[in-house]
């Protein structure tokens, strides 16, 4: 049983060492904002009623 906990703790530590900066999140949000602004500028309604 102790071997299972050691292996699981090692995999959690490995996942945390590959931490990314907030730059990809900010880039994704900016791309989404630009796309939605382009769609609104072209006349497409992005309201809840189009779903």
N, C-alpha and C positions, 0 to 999 in steps of 0.2 A: 504494500500500500504506500509506503514512503517513496518508492521509486516513481509511482504515478504522480505524486505531488511534486517531486523534483523535476520531472520532465515537463509537467504543465507550467511550473514556475519559469523554467528556462524558455519556453515558447512565448510566454507573456513578456518576458524581458526582451526577447528578440523583436517582438512586435513594437515595443515602445522605442527601441533604438532607431527605428526607421521613421521618425517623426518628421513630418513635412512642415514647412513654414506656411503662414496664411496666404502667401502669394498666389498659389493656384486657386484658392477659394475666391480671393478678390478678383482674379482674372476671369473666373467663371461668372461671377456676378456682373462684372462690367460687360462681358460679351452678351449676357442675357438682357441687360439693360439696353444696350445698343440695338439688339435685334428687336426688342419690343418697341423701342422708339421708332425704328424704321417701319415696322408694321403699322403703327399708329399714324405715322406720317403718310403712308400710302393709302390710308383710309380703312384699314381693317379694324373692326371692333373687337377689342380684347376683353370686353366685359364678361360677366358671369353668364349672360344669356346666350352666348354663342356655343356653349358646351352642349 
